[in-house]
Amino acid sequence: MRNRVVVTGASSGIGAATVRRFAELGWETVAVARRADRLQALAAETGAHVIVCDVTDEAQVAAMAAEVARTGGANALVNNAGGALGTERVEDASNDDWRAMFEVNVIGLRTVTAAMLPILRAATEHADPEATGVDAGHGWASILNLTSTAGHSAYPGGGGYNAAKYAAHAVTEVLRHELAGEPIRVMELAPGLVHTEEFTLNRLRGDAVAAEKPYVDVTPLQPEDVARVLVNAFEQPPHVNQDLIVIRPVAQSSVFHTRRGPLAARTAE
Ligand SMILES: NC(=O)c1ccc[n+]([C@@H]2O[C@H](COP(=O)([O-])OP(=O)(O)OC[C@H]3O[C@@H](n4cnc5c(N)ncnc54)[C@H](OP(=O)(O)O)[C@@H]3O)[C@@H](O)[C@H]2O)c1
């Protein structure tokens, strides 16, 4: 088969930029999210095949996977759908927010991965040597999970988002162990501060003024920066597994340290 990738959470931010980048490099793309109008606009721009699907709904995910199989299969999956809700302390947080974060960032990731694995396995058996560079019957497949630096460092107010992304990191490791011996690589990309239009807005429940604050006086990553690094991992020879890729803006040395204002070389005293 030709290279064909399924990207969840493709209607905005990193997911949309990822679909654009794959398409630029000649991949066939399948764009998955809940908002049909945004997906249609992306399809008009990139030629993506669009599937409207809520990754927290098992029946919708099964229907999504069936449509992927029916329309040509896939040899790659990006589990990108996710997000944060709230910045409350653990003692003040809402269990509903925590459940929602787990549903999309962890259980949705598991549901999509389980539904897609038979399709990815089938792709390894029907590889097109011209597309993959390896003999037919010995193809490869790839999975990449979008976690976050919040899945590797906890911070006050991180609460449910930290817990969900740490869990997504753990699930990625478990999957890599469980798939060992199969020609399927399992990768994780953990970005730091990325200026996407909706992530912080959703986290802060629509407060547009507060949502811009993290990006003031600093040069954050853009979704296109993340997409370039992400797609590059899929473009490596198929036996190369980048287990964990961490990407931050230069101005951010950890979740606790973001340098605001212009960056300047230190001058000798
Ligand atoms: N922005 C950052 O600073 C940052 C940093 C590190 C990691 N990340 C992670 O990177 C990923 C993308 O983030 P982003 O900044 O691009 O966020 P975003 O702009 O808010 O995009 C999130 C995407 O996920 C989709 N989505 C949410 N719930 C879904 C569901 N139940 N079913 C299907 N799709 C769903 C949304 O589309 P619909 O609403 O149309 O379904 C949207 O396309 C997330 O996993 C996020 O946690 C972000």
The ligand as an ORCA input file, in Angstrom:
! r2SCAN-3c Opt
* xyz 0 1
  N      -0.837     23.536     22.643
  C       0.083     23.110     23.495
  O       0.767     23.916     24.148
  C       0.323     21.625     23.649
  C       1.516     21.253     24.283
  C       1.787     19.909     24.465
  C       0.899     18.950     24.030
  N      -0.270     19.323     23.425
  C      -1.163     18.240     23.002
  O      -1.195     18.227     21.584
  C      -2.461     17.788     21.119
  C      -3.067     18.834     20.195
  O      -3.155     20.050     20.900
  P      -3.493     21.451     20.210
  O      -2.735     22.487     20.916
  O      -3.385     21.347     18.738
  O      -5.014     21.590     20.683
  P      -6.334     22.081     19.948
  O      -6.029     23.138     18.948
  O      -7.301     22.363     21.037
  O      -6.778     20.782     19.142
  C      -7.303     19.642     19.779
  C      -7.883     18.772     18.693
  O      -8.431     17.593     19.300
  C      -9.744     17.394     18.795
  N     -10.549     16.706     19.794
  C     -10.784     17.073     21.070
  N     -11.606     16.185     21.662
  C     -11.875     15.235     20.709
  C     -12.675     14.082     20.707
  N     -13.362     13.707     21.783
  N     -12.737     13.344     19.573
  C     -12.050     13.716     18.470
  N     -11.271     14.800     18.422
  C     -11.207     15.560     19.535
  C     -10.274     18.786     18.482
  O     -11.226     18.755     17.430
  P     -12.823     18.752     17.595
  O     -13.154     19.714     18.700
  O     -13.290     19.189     16.238
  O     -13.177     17.334     17.889
  C      -9.001     19.440     17.928
  O      -8.863     19.138     16.558
  C      -3.293     17.522     22.371
  O      -3.221     16.147     22.692
  C      -2.604     18.371     23.437
  O      -2.837     17.873     24.721
  C      -0.567     20.649     23.216
*
